[in-house]
Amino acid sequence: MTITLNGAALQTGAATLADLLYEAGFGPKVATARNGAFVPAGLRASTPIAEGDRIEVLAPMQGG
């Protein structure tokens, strides 16, 4: 299926948000949203993704 990950089209076979994060190489310390709605880390494994979904993944930045 085709989804949008951080603004770019992506082909994926992932069934859940957790699967997608693993497939895309993201670690556990990220914030996620599906179609504009925040998805807490504890719900990623049970959050299905579907054709056309818009997924945003934000990693914390260090600095000052």
C-alpha positions as CSV (number, residue, x, y, z in Angstrom):
1,M,0.0,0.0,0.0
2,T,1.1,3.6,-0.4
3,I,1.1,6.0,2.6
4,T,2.7,9.4,3.2
5,L,5.5,9.3,5.8
6,N,6.8,12.7,6.8
7,G,5.5,14.3,3.6
8,A,6.9,11.6,1.2
9,A,5.1,8.8,-0.5
10,L,6.2,5.4,0.7
11,Q,5.3,1.8,-0.3
12,T,4.9,-0.4,2.7
13,G,3.6,-3.8,3.7
14,A,3.4,-2.8,7.4
15,A,0.0,-3.5,9.1
16,T,0.5,-1.3,12.2
17,L,2.2,1.9,13.1
18,A,4.7,0.0,15.2
19,D,5.5,-2.2,12.2
20,L,6.0,0.8,10.0
21,L,8.3,2.5,12.5
22,Y,10.5,-0.7,12.6
23,E,10.4,-1.1,8.8
24,A,11.5,2.6,8.4
25,G,14.3,2.3,11.0
26,F,12.9,4.6,13.7
27,G,13.8,4.0,17.3
28,P,11.3,4.0,20.2
29,K,12.0,7.6,21.3
30,V,9.8,9.4,18.7
31,A,6.4,11.1,18.6
32,T,3.9,9.8,16.1
33,A,0.7,11.0,14.5
34,R,-1.7,9.3,12.1
35,N,-3.8,11.5,9.9
36,G,-3.2,14.4,12.2
37,A,-4.0,12.6,15.4
38,F,-1.3,12.0,18.0
39,V,-0.7,8.2,18.6
40,P,0.9,7.4,22.0
41,A,3.7,4.9,22.1
42,G,1.6,2.4,23.9
43,L,-1.0,2.3,21.1
44,R,1.3,2.0,18.1
45,A,1.2,-1.8,18.0
46,S,-2.6,-1.8,17.9
47,T,-2.9,1.2,15.5
48,P,-3.6,-0.1,11.9
49,I,-2.4,1.8,8.9
50,A,-4.3,1.9,5.7
51,E,-3.9,3.0,2.1
52,G,-3.5,6.8,1.9
53,D,-2.7,7.4,5.6
54,R,-0.5,10.3,6.5
55,I,2.0,9.4,9.1
56,E,4.3,11.9,10.9
57,V,7.3,10.9,13.0
58,L,9.2,13.4,15.0
59,A,12.4,12.7,16.8
60,P,13.6,14.8,19.8
61,M,16.5,17.1,19.1
62,Q,19.2,18.0,21.5
63,G,21.0,21.3,21.7
64,G,20.7,24.6,23.2
